[in-house]
Amino acid sequence: MKVQESRLTISNSTLKQLLWELSEECENITNLINQLQSTNLDNDKKGEILAELLAASIHLEVHCDEEFQALITEEMDNL
């Protein structure tokens, strides 16, 4: 289920944007994994999907850095 940015009940606009982007990237990864489950993949297509999955996983690792974690902690402290 896609997160709707306007529906996030987060006070920090930066955190809200980052969560929306995280949701988008997670949806992308789910789609890529679903594509890998296809039985009709040739090696070229499988390689393309795996390359996209690698790029998406790197993006997630960068996205979920200490600043992101600090924003979540700050939001929790404000509850």
Contacts in CASP RR format, 6 or more apart in sequence:
PFRMAT RR
TARGET T0000
AUTHOR 0000-0000-0000
METHOD contacts of the structure
MODEL  1
MKVQESRLTISNSTLKQLLWELSEECENITNLINQLQSTNLDNDKKGEIL
AELLAASIHLEVHCDEEFQALITEEMDNL
2 23 0 8 1.000
2 24 0 8 1.000
2 27 0 8 1.000
3 19 0 8 1.000
3 20 0 8 1.000
3 23 0 8 1.000
5 16 0 8 1.000
5 17 0 8 1.000
5 19 0 8 1.000
5 20 0 8 1.000
8 16 0 8 1.000
8 19 0 8 1.000
8 20 0 8 1.000
10 16 0 8 1.000
10 19 0 8 1.000
10 75 0 8 1.000
11 75 0 8 1.000
11 78 0 8 1.000
12 71 0 8 1.000
12 74 0 8 1.000
12 75 0 8 1.000
14 71 0 8 1.000
15 68 0 8 1.000
15 71 0 8 1.000
15 72 0 8 1.000
15 74 0 8 1.000
15 75 0 8 1.000
18 63 0 8 1.000
18 68 0 8 1.000
18 71 0 8 1.000
21 63 0 8 1.000
22 60 0 8 1.000
22 63 0 8 1.000
22 64 0 8 1.000
25 56 0 8 1.000
25 59 0 8 1.000
25 60 0 8 1.000
25 63 0 8 1.000
26 60 0 8 1.000
28 52 0 8 1.000
28 56 0 8 1.000
29 53 0 8 1.000
29 56 0 8 1.000
29 57 0 8 1.000
29 60 0 8 1.000
32 49 0 8 1.000
32 52 0 8 1.000
32 53 0 8 1.000
32 56 0 8 1.000
33 53 0 8 1.000
35 41 0 8 1.000
35 49 0 8 1.000
36 46 0 8 1.000
36 49 0 8 1.000
36 50 0 8 1.000
36 53 0 8 1.000
41 49 0 8 1.000
END
